[in-house]
Amino acid sequence: MILNRYGSLDKAIKNARKIHNNHGNELPSKCESCTTVYKFFDEIDKRLEELDIILDYNKL
């Protein structure tokens, strides 16, 4: 994966969050170099944690 060769997913998410927060209440589409893709990964992480909990209950 190219991202892993030049950086990391964690670093990319942190950078995206930082840039978005620096723009305040402006729409991401109106900001230079701003994206909210980190929200997608936050949601995926949350869902994976929920799934892990469900799978652990199934082991009982």
Number of C-alpha atoms within 10 A of each C-alpha: 6 7 10 9 7 8 10 13 13 12 11 14 18 13 15 19 17 12 17 21 13 12 14 10 8 11 12 15 10 9 14 10 10 19 17 16 12 18 13 11 14 12 11 12 12 12 12 12 12 12 12 12 11 11 11 10 9 8 6 5
